[in-house]
């Protein structure tokens, strides 16, 4: 199984990235990245999966179930916390962009059919997590506590250059006390075309897995099981990643277990030691914020 998917290695037509449960070899989580030219339109069926339309760059209009949603979007993933649209399973969805853009479509196979809904940027909780060089920003736009879905869990993490995130290394591959079984997709972007980061995944003796990869904009890492972290941003290059998670549990819960070799690090964190560069973005578009 190839757990590291370089940028555009899974491209298909208008989709720069295509990860399905079948291609990942699991049961629930999926991700597509739709690229639209100015005045471009794409129509797709959700099938047995709920999904989101989440702008990575650009704005769009989304129609679904007889409703039309205007999505302001953003210049890029570092410039603003974005609004988005939730679309249910068994639906036909049309995305149109006057100026063009790129739109993430995180998805999860599910049972319930919930209504299509708009998620305003102003309702997205921005969490500052960690401490010191493990400080990062988490945009919790579709987590169990913030937005209703049947199976899908998704969030964005922005890590300042030189910092580590997804640390301490953790896992969520078992249904047990304090842990949920969740398949996970990491989709990466870096603030400069020359920039890069590093992603680690490693397994347990009974479930081996090993990923140690330099990642760049558009790359994907799929994580069926095992400890994952750190996601380390090279100095000078801010790192963004979109997390997409889903699993078989009856409860939509995001519960993790730290690697016991490294979990002690959490006890050393103090709120006053948060990286002063954070937050790197808010619901207000930053003027002149472009990938350098």
N, C-alpha and C positions, 0 to 999 in steps of 0.2 A: 504493500500500500504506500502510495506517495502522499505524505502528509504536508509537504511544502509545495505550493502551486505558484510559480512565478507569474508576474503580471502578464495578462492576456494569454496565458497558456491554456486557459479554458474558454477563450472567447468563442462566441457563436453569433454571427450576424451583428445586430445592434447591441449585443450584450458583451461587454468587455470581460466579465467574469460570470461563470456559471458553475455553481456548486449545488448539486441536488442530493437528496438522501441516497439515491442509487449510486452516484459517482463517488460519494464519500463512504459508502459501504455501511450506512447506518439507517435509522428509521424516521427521523423527524426534521432536523435542521437543514435549511437551505439558504442560499444567497445568490442573487443575480445583481449585476451592475449594468444599468441601462444607459447607453450613451445616445443622446439625441442632438441632431444638428438644429440650427435655428429654424423655427416653424415645424420641427419634427414631431411626429406622432407615432406612438406604439400602442397596440392593443394586445392584451394577454388574458388568458383564463387562469384563475387561481387554483382550480381543481380541488384537491382535498387538503389544501393548505391555506391558512390565514397568512397575510403579508402586510408589509408597510411600504409606503413610497416615501423615502427619506432622501432629500436632496443632499448630494455631496458638493455640487456646484450648480448654480442656476436656479431658476424658479419654474413652476409648472402648474398646469391645471389637471386635476384628476377627476374623472367621472366614473361612477360605480353605483349600481343599484338605483339609477335614476337621479342621483345626486351629483352635484358639481362642487368641487373644493378648489379654492385658489390657494396655492402654496407659495409663500414669499421666498423661501429657500435662503441661499447665502452665496457669497462669492466663492468661498472654499471652506473646507472643514475647520480651518483655524480662525476664520473671521467672525463666526457667529454660532450660537446654539440655534438650530433650525426648527421650524415647524414641520409637520409630516401628516400623512394620512394612513389610517388603518383600513384595510380592505379584507372582507371575510372570504372564507372558502366558498366554492361553488359560485364564483362571481366572474363577470367580465369587466375588465378595467382598461380604461384608456388614459394615457399620460401624454400631454401635449406641452411643448415648451417653446414659447415665442423666441427667446434668445438662445436656446440650446442649453445643454447641461448634462450632468451625470447624476444618476439617481439610483441609490441602493434599494434593493428589494429583498430585505431579510424576510424569511418565511419559516413556518413550522406546520407540519401535518397536524391536524387537529380533528376533534369530533364536533364541537359546538359551532354553530354559525351565529356570530355576533354581528351587530350592525356596523356598517361603514361609518367612520368617524374622523373628524379633524382633530389633530393634536397641536394646540398652539405652542409656540416656542416659550411663551411667558409662563406656561404651566410645567415646563421641564425643570425638575430639581437639579441644581448643579452642586455636586458634592466635592469637597476638597479632601483628599484621602492621603494618609501616610504622613511622612515627616522627613525633613532634610532632603537627601538625594533619592529618597523613595516617595517624594511628594508627587501627586498627579491630580488631575481634574477628571471627574466622572459625570457625564451628562446622562442622568437616569430617565430617559424618555419613555422606555417601555419595559420597566421592571415591575415585579408583582405589586409593589406598594404604590406605584405611580400611574399605571395605565392598565386597563382591563384587556386581557386577551385570554384565549383558551390554553395555549401551550407556549407561545412565543415569549421569550425574554430577550431584550436587546438594550445595549447601552453603548455610549461612546467614551473613550478614554483619551485624554490629551496629556502627554508627558513632556515637560520642558527638556530641552537639550541637556544631556549629561546625567539625567535622572533615570532611575529604574522604576518600572511599574509591574503589575502582576507579581508583586513580591510582598511577603514571603511566597515561595512557590506553593501552589494549592491544587486540589483536585476536587472533582464532583462527578465521580463515576460509579457510585454505589448508593443504593437506597438504604440508609441506616440513620440512626440518631445523629442529627446535626449535619447530615450530608444528603444531597439529592443527586440523582443520576441525570446528567445533562450532557449532550453532545455540544461541542462548541466550535464556532468558526471565528477566526481572527482575520479581519481585512485591514490592511495597513496603508497609510499615506504618510509621507514625510514632507516637511515644510520647504525643502529645497530639492530640485531634481537630482542634484548630486548627493543628497543626503541618504543615510541608511540607519538601520537599527539592528538589533539582534534579538532573536526569539529562541527560547529553550523549552523543550518538553521532554520529560523523562518518566520512565515507568517504574512499577514495582516488580519484584522478582517474579511474581506469578503473572503479571501482565506487562511485558516489556514494550517500550516504545522509546525512540531516541530521535529528537529533532534539535539541531543546533545550527541555525541558519541566519545569515545576513538577509534582512528584509528591506525592501524598497517600496515606493509607491505602487499600489496595485497588486502587491503580493498577498497571498492568502496562506494561512496555516490552519489545517483542520485537526481537531483534537478529540478523538473518540474516547480516550481515557488517559490517565496518568497525571503526574504533577506538571503544571505549566507555570513558567516564570523563571527568570525575569523576562520582561520586554524592555530592553535597554536602549535608550535613545543616545546616539552618539553626540558628544559635545558640539554645540552650534546648530543642531538640527532637531527641531521639535517633532514629536512623534504622535500620530493619531492612529487609533485603531477602533474599528467597529466590532463589537462582540455580538454574536448571534447564538442563542442557546435554546434548546428544547429537549424534552426527554419523555419517558413513558410514565412518570409518576402521576398519580391522580391529582395531587396538589401542585399548582404552579409555584414552585419555591426555588429560590436561589440560595442553596446552602452548600458551604465548602468546608473542606478539611485542609488545614495547613500541613505542609511537610514538617513532621516533628523535629527534624534536624534544624529547621530555620524559623519555626513559629515564634520562638522567644524574641525575635527582633521586634515584634509588635509592642512588647512591654517597654521598649526603649523610646517609643515615639512620644513626643510632647507637642501639643497644639502650637505652642509658640515657635517651634522649629519648622513650621511649614514653609516651603519655598516661597519667598516673597514675589516671585514672578507670577504666581497663581492668584486668581484664575486667569487663564490665557484667553478666554472668550466668554461672552455673555450673550444675552438675547439682543444686544445692540450691535449692529454691523460695524466692524472696525474699518475706518477709512484707510484705503491704501493697503489693506492686508491681503497680500497675494503670496502664493508659493514663490519663494525667492529664486 
